[in-house]
């Protein structure tokens, strides 16, 4: 076999593997964020891997309404990303309602040898990038989790219409807790 043919086979094998990874990425069952391996819940879609601050992204679509919830995973490394309280406060601040009128809960939970702080809020979510214009989304819900880790906390935030986030809530909690369960 000539060197050019070997090179062509190698290049095309790598290209086909890359295409297969993209084409079949929606079927990815496990993915790593920080020191944890998460499993994509049944019926959810793996949307993308690492892009800047985002380390993974999933989507859950309500089959009846077609409405979607977005789930984003962030990891900044050891000592980065801010405290649990600062992040919970920031997430709650992404709602139009003032804190005293916002229906919300911040709840730390011990799981195995780890700890997760779950954050929920519902109201008018202000969608948009930090410091940029915001789009008010009424009747929305946030279900977040901050997973405590020596190598840096993992921040997971699901947002979308209240009814969709509530349908995905049990799967979200199971997905978050699974890597910590002994």
Residue pairs with C-beta under 8 A, 6 or more apart in sequence:
25 46
25 48
25 49
26 45
26 46
26 47
27 46
28 40
28 46
29 39
29 40
30 37
30 38
30 39
30 40
31 37
31 38
31 40
31 46
31 49
31 56
32 38
33 55
33 56
33 73
33 75
33 154
34 55
34 75
34 147
34 149
34 151
34 152
34 153
34 154
35 149
35 150
35 151
36 147
36 149
36 154
36 179
36 180
37 179
38 56
38 73
38 175
38 176
38 178
38 179
39 175
39 178
40 46
40 58
40 175
41 58
41 60
41 168
41 171
41 172
41 174
41 175
42 171
43 60
43 171
44 58
44 59
44 60
44 71
44 168
44 171
45 58
45 59
45 60
45 61
46 56
46 57
46 58
47 57
47 58
47 59
48 54
48 56
48 57
49 55
49 56
50 56
51 57
53 74
53 76
54 72
54 73
54 74
55 73
55 74
55 75
55 154
56 72
56 73
57 70
57 71
57 72
57 73
58 70
58 71
59 68
59 69
59 70
59 71
60 68
60 69
60 71
60 158
60 160
60 164
60 167
60 168
60 171
61 67
61 68
61 164
62 68
62 161
62 163
62 164
62 167
65 161
65 163
65 164
67 160
67 161
67 163
67 164
68 160
68 164
69 158
69 159
69 160
69 161
69 164
69 165
69 168
70 158
70 159
70 160
71 156
71 157
71 158
71 172
72 156
72 157
72 158
73 154
73 155
73 156
74 81
74 154
74 155
74 156
74 157
75 81
75 152
75 153
75 154
75 155
76 152
76 153
77 151
77 152
78 150
78 151
78 152
79 152
80 152
81 87
81 152
81 153
81 155
82 90
84 108
84 117
84 146
84 148
84 153
87 146
87 153
87 155
88 106
88 117
88 119
88 144
88 146
91 119
91 121
91 142
91 144
91 157
92 99
92 102
92 104
92 106
92 119
92 121
93 99
94 125
94 126
94 142
95 102
95 104
95 121
95 123
95 124
95 125
95 126
95 140
95 142
96 123
96 124
96 125
96 126
96 136
97 123
97 124
102 121
102 122
102 123
103 121
103 122
103 123
104 119
104 120
104 121
104 122
105 118
105 119
105 120
105 121
106 117
106 118
106 119
107 117
107 118
107 119
108 115
108 116
108 117
108 118
109 115
109 116
109 117
109 118
111 177
111 180
111 181
112 180
112 181
112 182
113 180
113 182
114 147
114 148
114 149
114 180
115 147
115 148
116 145
116 146
116 147
116 148
116 176
116 177
116 180
117 145
117 146
117 148
118 143
118 144
118 145
118 173
118 176
119 142
119 143
119 144
119 145
119 146
120 141
120 142
120 143
120 144
121 141
121 142
122 139
122 140
122 141
122 142
122 162
123 138
123 140
124 136
124 137
124 138
124 139
124 140
125 136
125 137
125 140
125 141
125 142
125 159
126 134
126 135
126 136
126 137
127 134
127 135
127 136
127 137
127 159
128 134
128 135
137 161
139 161
139 162
140 159
140 160
140 161
140 162
140 165
141 159
141 160
141 161
141 162
141 165
141 166
142 157
142 158
142 159
142 165
143 157
143 158
143 165
143 168
143 169
143 172
144 155
144 156
144 157
144 158
145 155
145 156
145 172
145 173
145 176
146 153
146 154
146 155
146 156
147 153
147 154
147 155
147 156
147 176
147 179
147 180
156 172
156 176
158 165
158 168
158 172
159 165
